[in-house]
Amino acid sequence: MKKFHLGLIGRIALVVIAIEVLAFGALGWFYIDRFSRAIAERTYARLHQIGHMIAAEDLPIGMVARPPIMSDLVGLPYLEGMVIGGNGRVIVASNPAQLGRLAAQVSGWDAAWLAPGAPEDRFVARGEALTFVLRPRSAADVAPTYTTVLTVSTAPLVATQRAIAWGGFAGSLLFIVLTSVAIVLFARRLITRRVDQSLRVLKRVEQGELDARIPVTGHDELGLLQRGVNAMTEQLARLLAQQQRHVEALRAQKELLASVIENAPIRVFWKDRDSRIMGCNTQFARDAGAQRPEQLIGKTDEELPWRDQAQAYRADDQQVMASGQPKLDYEEPQTTPEGRTIWLSTSKVPLRDAAGQVSGLLGIYADITERKQAQEQVYRLAYFDALTGLPNRTQLLERLRQTMACCSGGACDSGTCGALLFIDLDDFKAINETAGHDIGDLLLQQAAQRLRASVRPEDMVARAGGDEFLVLLPLQNASEAAVVHLVETVGARMLEALNQNYRLDGMVFHCTASIGATLLHGRDTSVEELLKQADMALYQAKDAGRNALRFFDAEMASAVRARMALEKDLREALPQGQLTLHYQLQVDGAGRATGAEVLLRWQHPQRGMVSPAAFIPLAEKTGLILPIGQWVLHAACVQLAAWAGQPETAQLTLAVNLSAQQLRQADFVAQVLQVLDETGANPQRLKLELTESMLVSNVEDAIEKMQALKARGVRFALDDFGTGYSSLAYLRRLPLDQLKIDQSFVRDVLGDPSAAALAQSIVALAQTMGLGVIAEGVETAEQREFLARVGCHAYQGYHFGRPVPLAEFEAQMQALRAAG
């Protein structure tokens, strides 16, 4: 309901009316009361006069009983009258029924009227009736002889009073109305028109017409007010224009800030003191699983997908707001709506109100997950092995330096703070070359898992490279005996674990390991020296037959250094032309030369002739056997091609020993065929000698490669037959051309019946399988004769000639031809 508002003119009219009402009301009341009193007093005076005239007998007492005459005398309707004698009985009455009755029996009589001490006369008003009681008294104050009681009606009197009152009211009201209308009309003409005019102008100003002005029409107070309003409007226009300019500038700044916040490649949010979100940009909202920033207003971190981190976030918020200091560029995790964990670079700064009090905080963060992943990737590439997931050599060496620094810094009272183990897989190269690198990788992964399972949580297992691993066993404040015991215990677990079969891609492989260990003392020993010591101990473990653990000691160091020096020289031997071929003659039963076995010799400038027993095993351990073996094969084929041009040597055969590593190479067949093609040698004149041990690890692969070369005419001999596995199951499947009786049997055939029986059995087996047979190590004519008796008609040994350089070998053949 619309509230009623009284205007200025209405208020003036009300004030005037109120004043007039009060004035005329008071004045009217005064005159009406005066007129009413005058009328009443005349009535009382007339009754009083008539009563006393009757008492003085100026009027006959009988007049009391005549109402018409009494009405005329009083001037009011006469209702009742009576005279009571001294005996208290009515003696005269306007009502005959009252005559003779006691006054007390008369209706409306009051005994107090006749009580002793009652006034001589009294007026009693009852409703519209007025009773006058008169008791005249004598001078002796004796009881009056009679009492006069006159009752008249005051209705005409009241009516007259009312008429006077209503007349006064009507006149006053008419006067008030007329004067009010006159005043309102005057005020409206003088004030309202100018006020309305001013209001219309102000309404236009309110609607934005700041150039509107009130026309000033006078110099009175209202004119002054109009001038003031105009001045205020002009000032307001100036202020609003200035404010509008500020608003536009602020709006532009706000839009720019909003655009920056919205389009910045970061998440932006701001919170109140209770850590409730007061605003954010769209990127932050999307991180929280919302489509619009407005959906997050009033929420806390506990209500968002990262509720698991909410407690930490709130602690950061409270720290920033409580201290009033920013917290900048710190990293923290956050859970996404999809449940992923991402990494943030966060900064939070306190927000302050106009009074300088902290009212909340502003936060920004950037998603650095990719950077963290890249850092992690770089870290893993720098400190972890990609294949096995183990720490790499770099990380272990850093940990080793830390351990040694602790040990050397006095933190280790015993002087021994752990051990370093160097582990090498004994047969890995063979498996890797025969089964392929994929199988080799799987084996390394399983070996890594077994090593990890064999150590304590505080130990570190690292891959050093290839098939080598390093293990750091820290043990602070322990005696040397305790460290040795720890190494032996852990080493035994490792050897046992690594000695178990490997099931890889449906195949079973076996690969043992050798372990070298060195203790970490408080002495100033460099990390590089410790690695050398562990490596030396590893060499000793391999020399001990592999699948063993050996500790480094000073005596070992001398031997290992010598071997390392020999290895260094061996690496230089082939490039510097220090390797040569010697040839040992092979003859048939008639003593004719059938060919030779090619034997490698090393002529060192300082060492002189180095024994093959010293450098061949070293070449196999270091992998140098591959380039050396390739060189031997190539040199032998070159010699075969040279002999093929001479009739007396064209039928000679050269036997070349193969190493297991050569045969295991995936491209071994291609290498041999390439050498034959390059040199032009006759494949049928080339005989490749293998040992039984080379075939055990992967017979199928060996057979496949032998068959491929056999198809090109290359011949194969099984060297040292009888000393190894000698399984007929695989022997009958091998594409062999010849068995070679080991010299250990030949040497004892004359004195050891078992050796003689074995030699005879080998010859019989070869004959049964359709294979040729040759005996090596024949040093006497008796040995040759025995072998001939049992059916062996091809020989090699000192009895026919030692291994000699090519020139001496060719001289031996000429001597044989001349003797034949």
C-alpha positions in Angstrom: 0.0 0.0 0.0 1.3 3.4 -1.0 2.2 5.5 1.9 0.5 8.9 2.1 2.7 12.0 2.2 1.3 15.4 3.3 2.5 18.3 1.2 3.8 21.7 2.5 0.6 23.5 1.7 -1.4 20.8 3.5 0.8 21.1 6.5 0.4 24.9 6.6 -3.4 24.5 6.3 -3.3 22.0 9.1 -1.4 24.3 11.3 -3.8 27.2 10.6 -6.8 25.0 11.2 -5.3 23.7 14.4 -4.7 27.3 15.6 -8.1 28.4 14.6 -9.7 25.4 16.2 -7.9 26.0 19.5 -8.7 29.7 19.4 -12.3 29.5 18.4 -12.8 26.4 20.6 -11.5 28.3 23.7 -13.5 31.4 22.8 -16.7 29.5 22.0 -16.4 27.5 25.2 -16.1 30.7 27.2 -19.2 32.4 25.7 -21.3 29.2 25.7 -20.4 28.5 29.3 -21.2 32.1 30.2 -24.6 32.1 28.4 -25.4 28.7 30.0 -24.5 29.9 33.5 -26.6 33.1 33.0 -29.7 31.1 32.0 -29.2 28.7 34.9 -28.7 31.5 37.4 -31.9 33.3 36.2 -33.8 30.0 36.7 -32.3 29.5 40.2 -33.0 33.1 41.1 -36.7 32.9 40.0 -37.2 29.6 42.0 -35.5 31.1 45.0 -37.7 34.3 44.7 -40.9 32.3 44.3 -40.0 30.0 47.2 -39.4 32.9 49.5 -42.5 34.8 48.3 -44.5 31.7 49.3 -42.7 31.5 52.6 -43.3 35.3 53.2 -46.9 34.7 52.2 -46.5 37.2 49.4 -48.0 34.4 47.3 -50.8 32.2 48.6 -49.5 28.8 49.7 -52.1 27.2 47.5 -50.3 28.3 44.4 -48.0 25.3 44.9 -50.9 23.1 43.9 -51.5 25.0 40.5 -49.0 23.8 37.9 -50.0 26.2 35.1 -49.6 29.3 37.2 -46.3 28.0 38.6 -45.0 27.2 35.1 -45.7 30.8 34.1 -44.1 32.2 37.2 -41.0 30.0 36.9 -40.7 30.2 33.1 -40.1 26.5 32.9 -42.4 23.5 32.9 -43.6 22.9 36.5 -43.4 19.2 37.3 -44.4 18.9 40.9 -44.7 20.9 44.2 -45.7 20.3 47.8 -45.7 22.0 51.2 -44.8 19.9 54.3 -46.0 20.9 57.6 -44.2 20.9 60.9 -45.5 17.4 61.6 -43.7 16.1 58.5 -46.9 15.5 56.5 -47.8 17.0 53.1 -50.3 19.7 53.6 -50.3 21.2 50.0 -49.4 19.2 46.9 -49.8 19.5 43.1 -50.5 15.8 43.2 -53.6 15.2 45.4 -52.4 11.7 46.1 -49.6 13.0 48.2 -51.8 15.0 50.6 -51.6 13.8 54.2 -48.8 11.4 53.6 -45.6 11.6 55.5 -42.7 13.2 53.6 -40.6 10.1 53.9 -43.4 8.2 52.0 -43.1 10.5 49.0 -41.2 9.1 46.0 -37.8 10.8 45.5 -37.8 12.3 49.1 -34.5 12.6 50.8 -34.6 12.7 54.6 -31.4 14.8 54.7 -33.5 17.7 53.5 -35.2 18.0 56.9 -32.3 16.9 59.0 -31.2 19.2 61.8 -28.5 21.5 60.6 -29.6 21.2 56.9 -29.3 24.4 54.9 -32.3 26.8 54.7 -32.6 26.3 50.9 -31.0 23.9 48.4 -31.1 23.0 44.7 -31.1 19.3 43.8 -30.6 18.4 40.1 -31.8 15.0 39.0 -31.4 14.4 35.2 -33.5 17.1 33.5 -35.4 17.9 36.8 -34.4 20.6 39.2 -35.9 20.5 42.8 -35.8 23.6 45.1 -36.2 22.9 48.9 -36.8 25.9 51.2 -36.8 25.6 55.0 -37.4 29.1 56.4 -35.9 29.6 59.9 -37.0 31.8 62.8 -34.7 33.9 64.8 -34.8 31.4 67.7 -33.6 28.7 65.3 -36.7 26.6 65.9 -38.0 24.1 63.5 -39.8 25.8 60.5 -43.6 25.6 60.5 -43.5 24.1 57.0 -41.1 23.3 54.1 -41.7 24.2 50.4 -40.5 21.8 47.7 -40.7 22.9 44.0 -39.7 20.7 41.1 -39.3 22.0 37.5 -38.1 20.6 34.2 -34.7 21.8 32.9 -35.2 20.4 29.4 -35.9 23.7 27.8 -32.9 25.1 29.5 -30.7 22.3 28.2 -32.1 22.7 24.8 -31.3 26.4 24.8 -27.8 25.6 25.9 -27.3 23.1 23.1 -28.7 25.5 20.6 -26.2 28.1 21.7 -23.3 25.5 21.5 -24.2 24.3 18.1 -24.7 27.8 16.8 -21.2 28.7 18.0 -19.7 25.6 16.6 -21.3 26.1 13.2 -20.2 29.7 13.0 -16.6 28.8 14.1 -16.4 26.0 11.6 -17.6 28.1 8.8 -15.1 30.8 9.7 -12.3 28.2 9.9 -13.1 26.6 6.5 -13.3 30.0 4.8 -10.1 31.3 6.3 -8.2 28.0 5.6 -9.3 28.0 2.0 -8.2 31.5 1.6 -4.8 30.8 3.2 -4.3 27.6 1.1 -5.1 29.5 -2.1 -2.8 32.3 -1.1 0.0 29.9 -0.1 -0.4 27.9 -3.3 -0.1 30.9 -5.4 2.8 32.2 -3.5 4.7 29.0 -2.6 3.4 25.8 -4.3 3.7 27.0 -7.9 7.4 27.9 -7.3 8.0 24.6 -5.4 6.4 22.5 -8.1 8.4 24.3 -10.7 11.6 23.6 -8.6 10.5 19.9 -8.2 10.0 19.4 -11.9 13.5 20.7 -12.5 14.9 18.5 -9.7 13.1 15.5 -11.3 14.9 16.2 -14.6 18.2 16.5 -12.7 17.4 13.2 -11.0 16.8 11.6 -14.5 20.2 12.8 -15.6 19.6 16.2 -17.1 22.3 17.9 -15.2 22.0 21.1 -17.3 18.4 21.8 -16.1 18.1 24.9 -13.8 15.3 26.3 -11.6 14.1 29.8 -12.8 14.5 32.1 -9.8 11.5 34.4 -9.4 12.1 36.2 -6.1 14.5 37.3 -3.4 12.8 35.6 -0.5 13.9 32.5 1.3 12.4 30.3 -1.5 14.4 32.2 -4.1 17.6 31.7 -2.0 16.8 28.0 -1.9 16.3 27.9 -5.6 19.7 29.6 -6.2 21.3 27.2 -3.8 19.8 24.2 -5.6 21.0 25.5 -8.9 24.5 26.0 -7.5 24.4 22.5 -6.0 23.2 21.1 -9.4 26.2 22.7 -11.2 28.6 21.4 -8.6 26.9 18.0 -8.8 27.3 18.0 -12.6 31.0 18.8 -12.3 31.5 16.1 -9.7 29.5 13.5 -11.7 31.5 14.3 -14.8 34.7 13.9 -12.8 33.4 10.7 -11.2 32.3 9.4 -14.6 35.9 9.9 -15.9 37.2 8.1 -12.8 34.6 5.3 -13.3 35.5 4.9 -16.9 39.2 4.7 -16.0 38.5 2.3 -13.2 36.3 0.2 -15.5 39.0 0.1 -18.1 41.5 -0.9 -15.4 39.1 -3.5 -14.1 38.5 -4.9 -17.6 42.2 -5.0 -18.2 42.9 -6.6 -14.9 40.0 -9.1 -15.5 41.4 -9.8 -18.9 44.9 -10.3 -17.5 43.6 -12.6 -14.8 41.4 -14.5 -17.2 44.0 -14.9 -19.9 47.1 -15.3 -17.8 48.7 -18.8 -18.3 48.4 -19.3 -14.6 45.6 -20.1 -12.1 44.5 -17.1 -10.0 42.2 -17.1 -6.9 41.5 -15.0 -3.8 40.1 -16.0 -0.4 38.7 -14.3 2.7 40.0 -14.7 6.2 38.2 -18.1 6.5 39.9 -19.4 3.4 36.7 -19.3 1.4 37.1 -18.6 -2.2 35.9 -15.1 -3.1 36.9 -15.2 -6.8 39.1 -17.0 -9.4 39.7 -17.2 -13.1 38.3 -19.9 -15.4 41.5 -22.0 -15.4 41.3 -22.3 -11.6 37.6 -23.2 -11.9 38.3 -25.9 -14.4 41.0 -27.3 -12.2 38.3 -27.5 -9.5 35.9 -29.3 -11.8 33.6 -26.2 -12.4 32.6 -24.6 -15.6 32.4 -21.0 -14.3 34.3 -19.2 -11.5 30.9 -18.2 -9.9 30.3 -21.8 -9.0 33.2 -21.8 -6.6 32.3 -18.6 -4.6 32.1 -19.3 -0.9 33.6 -22.8 -1.1 36.6 -24.0 0.8 39.4 -26.4 -0.3 37.7 -29.2 1.7 34.8 -29.0 -0.8 37.0 -29.3 -3.9 38.7 -32.3 -5.6 42.0 -31.6 -3.7 40.3 -32.2 -0.3 43.2 -34.5 0.6 45.6 -31.5 0.4 43.1 -29.1 2.0 44.6 -29.2 5.4 48.0 -28.3 4.1 46.5 -25.5 1.9 44.6 -24.1 4.8 47.8 -24.1 6.9 49.6 -22.1 4.2 46.7 -19.7 4.0 46.7 -19.1 7.8 50.5 -18.7 7.8 50.3 -16.0 5.1 47.4 -14.1 6.7 48.7 -14.4 10.3 52.2 -13.2 9.4 51.2 -10.7 6.8 54.1 -11.9 4.7 53.9 -13.5 1.2 54.9 -17.1 0.6 56.4 -17.3 -2.9 57.3 -19.9 -5.5 56.9 -23.1 -3.5 55.9 -26.5 -4.9 53.0 -28.6 -3.8 50.9 -31.4 -5.1 47.2 -31.2 -6.1 44.5 -33.8 -6.9 42.6 -33.2 -10.2 38.9 -34.0 -10.6 40.0 -37.1 -12.5 42.0 -38.3 -9.5 45.4 -37.5 -11.0 48.1 -35.8 -9.0 49.7 -32.7 -10.6 52.4 -30.4 -9.3 52.0 -26.7 -8.8 54.3 -23.8 -8.3 52.3 -21.6 -5.9 52.6 -18.1 -4.5 50.3 -16.5 -1.9 50.3 -12.9 -0.8 48.1 -11.2 1.9 45.3 -8.8 0.9 44.7 -5.7 3.1 41.6 -3.5 3.5 41.5 0.3 3.7 42.5 0.2 7.3 45.6 -1.9 6.5 44.3 -5.0 8.1 44.7 -8.4 6.4 41.3 -9.3 4.9 42.3 -12.3 2.9 44.9 -13.5 0.4 45.6 -13.7 -3.3 47.0 -16.8 -4.7 48.5 -17.8 -8.1 49.9 -21.1 -9.2 51.1 -22.7 -12.4 50.9 -26.4 -13.4 54.5 -27.5 -13.5 53.6 -31.2 -13.8 55.3 -31.5 -17.2 58.4 -29.6 -15.9 58.5 -31.9 -12.8 58.1 -34.9 -15.1 60.9 -33.6 -17.3 63.0 -32.9 -14.3 62.2 -36.4 -13.0 63.0 -37.8 -16.4 66.3 -35.9 -16.5 67.0 -37.1 -13.0 66.2 -40.7 -13.9 68.3 -40.5 -17.0 71.1 -39.0 -15.0 70.9 -41.3 -12.0 69.0 -44.4 -13.0 69.5 -47.2 -15.5 66.7 -47.2 -18.1 66.7 -51.0 -18.6 66.6 -52.2 -15.0 65.3 -49.2 -13.1 68.3 -49.5 -10.7 70.4 -46.5 -9.8 73.2 -46.0 -12.3 76.9 -45.8 -11.7 76.8 -42.0 -11.3 74.2 -42.2 -8.4 76.1 -45.0 -6.7 79.4 -43.1 -6.9 77.7 -40.0 -5.3 76.4 -42.1 -2.5 79.8 -43.8 -2.1 81.4 -40.4 -1.8 78.9 -39.4 0.9 79.6 -42.6 2.7 83.4 -42.1 2.5 83.0 -38.5 3.6 81.1 -39.6 6.7 83.7 -42.3 7.3 86.7 -39.9 6.9 85.0 -37.2 8.9 85.1 -39.1 12.1 81.5 -40.2 12.2 82.6 -43.8 12.0 84.6 -44.6 15.1 85.7 -48.0 14.0 87.3 -46.8 10.8 85.2 -49.2 8.7 81.9 -47.9 7.3 80.8 -50.6 4.9 81.8 -52.3 1.7 81.6 -51.9 -2.1 80.8 -55.0 -4.2 81.5 -55.4 -8.0 79.3 -58.0 -9.6 79.7 -59.5 -13.1 77.4 -62.0 -14.8 79.8 -64.8 -15.8 78.0 -66.2 -18.9 76.0 -63.2 -20.0 77.9 -62.4 -23.1 77.3 -65.9 -24.5 73.6 -65.7 -23.8 73.3 -62.2 -25.2 75.1 -63.2 -28.4 73.3 -66.5 -29.0 69.8 -65.7 -27.8 69.7 -62.1 -28.8 69.7 -58.8 -27.0 66.1 -59.0 -26.1 66.7 -62.1 -24.1 69.8 -60.5 -22.7 67.8 -57.5 -21.5 65.2 -59.7 -19.8 68.0 -61.5 -18.0 69.5 -58.3 -16.8 66.1 -57.1 -15.5 65.6 -60.4 -13.6 69.2 -60.3 -12.3 68.5 -56.7 -11.0 65.4 -57.8 -9.2 67.2 -60.7 -7.6 70.0 -58.4 -6.4 67.6 -55.9 -5.0 65.8 -58.7 -3.1 69.1 -59.9 -1.7 70.2 -56.7 0.1 68.9 -54.6 3.0 66.7 -51.5 2.6 69.6 -49.1 3.3 71.9 -50.8 0.7 72.1 -49.6 -2.9 72.3 -51.8 -6.0 73.3 -50.0 -9.2 74.0 -51.1 -12.7 77.5 -50.1 -13.7 76.9 -51.0 -17.4 76.7 -54.1 -19.6 76.4 -57.1 -17.3 78.1 -55.4 -14.4 76.5 -54.3 -11.1 77.8 -52.3 -8.1 76.4 -52.8 -4.6 77.1 -50.4 -1.7 76.7 -51.9 1.8 76.9 -49.1 4.4 77.5 -50.1 8.0 78.4 -47.3 10.4 80.4 -47.9 13.6 81.0 -51.6 12.9 84.1 -53.6 13.2 85.9 -54.9 10.2 84.8 -58.4 11.1 81.2 -57.3 11.2 81.5 -55.7 7.7 83.2 -58.9 6.4 80.4 -61.0 7.9 77.8 -58.7 6.3 79.5 -58.9 2.9 79.7 -62.7 3.1 76.1 -63.0 4.1 74.8 -60.7 1.4 77.2 -62.1 -1.2 76.1 -65.6 -0.5 72.4 -64.6 -1.0 73.3 -62.8 -4.2 75.3 -65.8 -5.6 72.5 -68.2 -4.7 69.8 -65.9 -6.2 71.8 -65.4 -9.4 72.6 -69.1 -9.7 69.0 -69.9 -10.2 67.7 -70.7 -13.7 66.2 -67.8 -15.7 63.0 -68.5 -17.6 62.9 -66.0 -20.4 60.5 -66.0 -23.3 59.7 -69.7 -22.9 63.3 -70.7 -22.6 65.5 -71.6 -19.6 68.9 -70.1 -19.2 71.6 -70.4 -16.6 74.0 -67.6 -15.6 76.2 -67.4 -12.6 78.0 -64.4 -11.2 81.3 -63.4 -9.8 81.6 -60.8 -7.0 84.6 -58.7 -5.9 84.4 -56.8 -2.6 86.5 -54.1 -1.0 86.0 -52.6 2.5 85.4 -48.9 3.1 87.9 -47.6 5.6 88.4 -44.1 7.0 91.6 -43.7 5.2 91.9 -41.2 2.3 91.0 -43.7 -0.4 89.5 -42.2 -3.5 86.3 -43.5 -5.0 88.2 -44.4 -8.2 90.6 -46.5 -6.2 87.8 -48.3 -4.4 86.3 -49.2 -7.8 89.7 -50.5 -8.9 90.0 -52.6 -5.8 86.5 -54.1 -6.2 87.3 -54.8 -9.9 90.6 -56.5 -8.9 88.7 -58.7 -6.4 86.2 -59.5 -9.2 89.1 -60.7 -11.4 90.2 -62.9 -8.6 86.7 -64.4 -8.2 86.6 -65.2 -11.9 90.0 -66.7 -11.8 88.8 -68.8 -8.9 86.3 -70.5 -11.2 83.5 -68.0 -11.3 80.3 -68.1 -9.2 82.5 -66.9 -6.3 83.1 -64.0 -3.9 86.5 -62.6 -3.3 87.8 -59.8 -1.1 90.4 -57.3 -2.2 93.8 -57.5 -0.6 97.3 -56.0 -1.3 98.7 -59.1 -2.9 95.8 -59.3 -5.2 96.3 -55.7 -6.2 99.8 -56.5 -7.7 98.5 -59.4 -9.7 95.5 -57.5 -11.0 97.5 -54.5 -11.9 99.8 -56.8 -13.9 96.8 -58.2 -15.7 95.3 -54.8 -16.3 98.6 -53.7 -17.8 98.6 -56.8 -20.0 95.1 -56.0 -21.1 96.1 -52.5 -22.0 99.0 -53.9 -24.1 96.7 -56.4 -25.7 94.3 -53.7 -26.8 97.3 -52.1 -28.7 98.6 -55.4 -30.1 96.3 -55.7 -33.1 96.5 -52.1 -34.3 100.3 -52.1 -33.9 100.8 -55.3 -35.8 102.2 -57.3 -32.9 100.0 -60.3 -33.6 101.2 -63.0 -36.0 100.0 -66.5 -37.1 102.0 -69.7 -36.6 101.2 -72.9 -38.4 101.4 -76.4 -37.0 101.6 -79.1 -39.6 98.9 -81.8 -40.0 99.8 -85.0 -41.9 98.0 -88.2 -43.0 98.9 -91.8 -42.3 101.5 -91.7 -45.1 103.2 -88.7 -43.6 102.0 -86.3 -46.3 101.1 -82.7 -45.4 97.3 -82.2 -45.5 97.3 -78.7 -44.0 97.9 -76.9 -40.7 96.2 -75.5 -37.7 96.5 -71.7 -37.4 97.8 -70.7 -34.0 97.9 -67.1 -32.7 101.1 -65.6 -31.4 101.8 -62.2 -29.7 105.3 -60.7 -30.1 105.4 -57.7 -27.7 108.3 -55.2 -28.0 109.1 -55.3 -24.3 107.5 -58.5 -23.1 108.8 -60.6 -25.9 106.7 -63.6 -27.0 103.6 -63.7 -24.8 102.2 -67.1 -24.1 98.7 -67.8 -25.6 97.7 -69.2 -22.2 98.2 -65.7 -20.8 96.5 -63.5 -23.3 93.8 -65.7 -25.0 91.7 -66.0 -21.8 92.1 -62.3 -21.2 91.0 -61.6 -24.8 87.9 -63.7 -24.2 87.1 -61.9 -20.9 87.5 -58.4 -22.3 85.7 -59.1 -25.6 88.9 -58.5 -27.6 88.6 -62.0 -28.9 86.0 -60.8 -31.5 88.3 -58.4 -33.4 91.3 -60.6 -32.9 89.3 -63.7 -34.1 88.1 -61.8 -37.2 91.7 -60.8 -38.0 92.9 -64.4 -37.6 90.1 -65.7 -39.9 90.8 -63.1 -42.5 94.6 -63.7 -42.4 94.1 -67.5 -42.8 91.8 -67.0 -45.8 94.3 -64.7 -47.4 96.9 -67.4 -47.0 94.5 -70.1 -48.5 93.9 -67.8 -51.5 97.7 -67.4 -51.9 98.3 -71.2 -51.7 95.5 -71.9 -54.1 97.7 -70.4 -56.9 100.5 -73.0 -56.3 99.9 -76.6 -57.3 101.9 -78.0 -54.4 99.9 -76.1 -51.8 96.5 -75.8 -53.5 95.1 -78.8 -51.6 96.2 -77.7 -48.1 93.6 -77.1 -45.5 93.8 -74.5 -42.7 92.1 -75.1 -39.4 91.1 -72.0 -37.6 90.0 -72.0 -33.9 86.7 -70.2 -33.1 85.8 -68.7 -29.8 82.4 -69.1 -28.2 81.8 -65.3 -28.5 82.4 -65.4 -32.3 80.0 -68.3 -32.8 77.3 -66.5 -30.7 77.3 -63.4 -32.8 74.1 -63.0 -34.7 75.9 -62.1 -37.9 78.7 -64.8 -37.5 77.7 -66.5 -40.8 77.6 -63.3 -42.7 81.1 -62.3 -41.3 82.6 -65.6 -42.5 81.1 -65.5 -45.9 82.2 -61.9 -46.3 85.8 -62.8 -45.5 85.6 -65.7 -48.0 84.3 -63.4 -50.7 86.8 -60.6 -50.0 89.8 -62.9 -50.0 88.7 -65.4 -52.7 89.6 -68.3 -50.5 88.2 -71.8 -51.3 85.6 -72.5 -48.6 86.4 -76.2 -48.9 89.9 -75.6 -47.8 88.8 -73.8 -44.6 88.2 -75.8 -41.5 86.6 -74.2 -38.4 87.4 -75.8 -35.1 84.9 -75.6 -32.2 85.0 -76.9 -28.7 82.3 -78.8 -26.9 81.8 -76.1 -24.3 80.9 -73.6 -27.1 77.9 -75.7 -28.1 76.3 -76.4 -24.7 74.6 -73.1 -24.1 72.6 -73.0 -27.4 73.0 -76.0 -29.5 70.2 -75.1 -31.9 71.8 -71.8 -32.8 75.2 -73.4 -33.4 73.7 -76.1 -35.6 71.8 -73.5 -37.7 74.9 -71.4 -38.3 77.1 -74.5 -39.0 74.6 -75.7 -41.6 74.5 -72.4 -43.3 78.4 -72.4 -43.7 78.4 -76.1 -44.5 76.2 -75.4 -47.4 78.9 -73.1 -48.8 81.6 -75.8 -48.4 83.1 -74.8 -45.1 84.2 -77.8 -43.0 84.0 -78.2 -39.2 86.1 -80.1 -36.7 85.2 -80.7 -33.0 88.3 -79.8 -31.0 89.2 -81.4 -27.6 86.6 -84.1 -28.1 86.1 -86.2 -25.0 87.0 -83.6 -22.5 83.7 -81.8 -22.3 80.0 -82.6 -22.5 80.4 -85.2 -25.3 76.6 -85.8 -25.7 75.8 -88.2 -28.6 72.3 -86.7 -28.6 73.6 -83.4 -30.1 76.8 -84.8 -31.6 74.9 -86.8 -34.2 73.0 -83.6 -35.2 76.1 -81.4 -35.7 77.2 -81.0 -39.3 80.8 -82.0 -38.5 83.5 -83.3 -40.7 86.1 -84.3 -38.2 86.6 -85.2 -34.5 89.9 -84.2 -32.9 91.3 -86.4 -30.1 92.5 -84.2 -27.3 96.2 -84.3 -26.6 95.5 -85.3 -22.9 94.4 -88.7 -24.2 97.1 -89.0 -26.8 99.8 -88.2 -24.2 98.7 -91.2 -22.0 97.7 -93.8 -24.6 100.8 -95.9 -24.0 100.8 -95.9 -20.2 97.1 -95.5 -19.3 94.7 -98.2 -20.5 91.7 -95.9 -19.9 93.2 -93.2 -22.1 94.0 -95.8 -24.8 90.5 -97.1 -24.6 89.0 -93.6 -24.9 91.2 -92.8 -27.9 90.1 -96.1 -29.5 86.4 -95.3 -28.7 86.6 -91.9 -30.2 88.1 -93.3 -33.4 85.4 -96.0 -33.5 82.7 -93.4 -32.9 84.0 -91.2 -35.7 84.1 -94.1 -38.1 80.5 -95.1 -37.1 79.3 -91.6 -37.8 81.2 -91.2 -41.0 83.5 -88.5 -39.6 87.2 -88.0 -40.1 89.4 -88.2 -37.0 92.7 -86.5 -36.2 94.9 -86.8 -33.1 96.6 -83.7 -31.7 99.6 -83.7 -29.4 101.4 -86.6 -31.1 104.9 -86.3 -29.9 106.5 -89.8 -30.4 106.5 -92.5 -33.1 105.0 -94.9 -30.6 102.0 -92.7 -30.1 101.6 -92.5 -33.8 101.9 -96.2 -34.3 99.2 -96.9 -31.6 96.9 -94.4 -33.1 97.4 -96.0 -36.5 96.6 -99.4 -35.1 93.3 -98.2 -33.7 92.3 -96.6 -37.0 93.4 -93.0 -36.7 95.4 -91.9 -39.8 95.7 -88.1 -39.3 98.1 -86.5 -36.9 99.3 -83.2 -35.4 102.0 -82.7 -32.9 105.6 -82.0 -32.1 106.6 -85.3 -33.7 105.8 -83.7 -37.0 106.5 -80.1 -36.3 106.0 -77.3 -33.8 103.9 -74.2 -34.5 106.2 -72.0 -36.7 105.9 -68.8 -38.7 104.7 -69.1 -42.3 108.2 -69.2 -43.9 109.4 -72.1 -41.6 106.1 -73.9 -42.2 106.5 -73.7 -46.0 110.1 -74.9 -45.5 108.8 -77.9 -43.6 106.4 -78.8 -46.4 109.3 -78.6 -49.0 111.3 -81.0 -46.8 108.4 -83.4 -46.6 107.9 -83.3 -50.4 111.6 -83.8 -50.9 111.7 -86.8 -48.5 108.6 -88.3 -50.1 
